[in-house]
Amino acid sequence: MILASQGMIQEWTEKGAWGKKTLIDFFKENVKKDPDKECLVDSLNKKDLVGLEPERLTYSQLDRAVDATAESLIARGIQKDDIIMVQFHESPRGDGRYSGEGDQERRSFHYENCRREFRVVKGKERGVL
């Protein structure tokens, strides 16, 4: 999804701040270069925060998970440039406590004001609704 005007894209590309590659281009390069290297590591206190064991994913494992998620969304009718909203049950703070009222208000604002075609909500029970 392109959110900047063509003029802004041209200006910042000419200045050397922006390039032609996307995030997925860089990711796929690393998948090819180092498929067995760890690229995503959960916090060691994940179990204390959400009750699940910490995980470690290699580039190839994350690539398969990303592709499977994309295929699932496409099967549900999601198309290029559609906006989806992902909402998790709670929003833990860095110290392991849950944030509180301000976070709930912020989530509600985004939920009500985000133009979206599809919502993925994950609760305490694992799974996508």
N, C-alpha and C positions, 0 to 999 in steps of 0.2 A: 504494500500500500504506500503510495507516494503522498506525503502530506505537505511537502514544500512546493512552492511555485517553480515553474521552469526557470524563471529569472534567478531565483535564489539558488537553485541547483547549479546553474551555469556559473554564477558568481563564486560560490564556494568551491566548485570543482576547479575553476581557473586559479583560485588562490592556493590550491593544493590541499585544502582541508578535507574535501570529500573526494572519494574515488569512485570507481565503477563497480567494485565488488560489494556484495551484500553480506550480511551476517551469515546466511546459509552457505555462501560461497566459501568464506573462511572456514566454517565448520566442516564442510565436505572435504576441503583440502587436508584438514587435520585427520579426518576419518581415513583418507587414503594414505597419508604419511605415517601416522601412528595409530593404527586401529586398536591395538591392545594397550595403549597408554591410558591411565585413568584421566578422566576429564571432569567428572562430577562426583563430589564427595559430600555426603551428608554430615551435619554437625554430630559430634560425638555424643551430645546430650539429646539426640532426637527422641530416644525412648522416653526420657523424662518429659519432653515437651508434648509429644503426640502419641506415645505408646507403641511406636513402631521401631524396629531395629534400624540402625544407620545402614545406608547402602553406599556402594561405590560402583560407578559405571565407567566402562571404557568408552572410547569414542565409538567403536562399532556397536556396543550395546545401546548407547544413547541414540545412535543413528537409527537402529531398528525400532526403538521405542517411539522416536519422533515420527518415523514413516508410518508405523502402525496407528498412531494417534491421528495423523493426517488422513490416512485411508478411512478411518472410522468417521471422521468429520465429513469427508467427501461423500461417504455412503449415506449420510444423513442430510445431504443436500447443500452443505457449505461450499461456497465457491470463492474464487480469488477475490480479494478485497472485502469479503464479508467480515464483519466484526463479531467476535465472540467474547464472552465475559466468563472468566473463571473465578469462582468464589470458593474459598476454603472455609471450613467450619468456624475456625477461630484464627486470630492473628497473634501469634505469640511474640512477645517482645524479646529483646536480646538477653534479658536476665531470666527468662523462663516463665515470667508471669504473663497473663493475658492483659491486653491493653486497656480495655474498659469502654466507657461511654463514648469518648471521642472517636474511637475506631468504629464503633457501631454506626454512629451518625455518618461518618465518612463512607463506609461501605454502603449504607442505604442511599446516600446521594449518588454514588457511582452506579448503583444498581438501577435506580429510577431514571437517571439522566443519560445513561450510555445507550446510544443507538446500537442495537444488537440484533443479530439474526438467530443466535443460539446461545444458550447458557449452559455451562457445566458447573454443577454444584456438588462439592464433595463434603460429606458430613462425617460424623464420627464413624459410621459404618463405611467401610471402603467400597467404592463403586461410583459410577457416574450415573446421574439421574437425567 
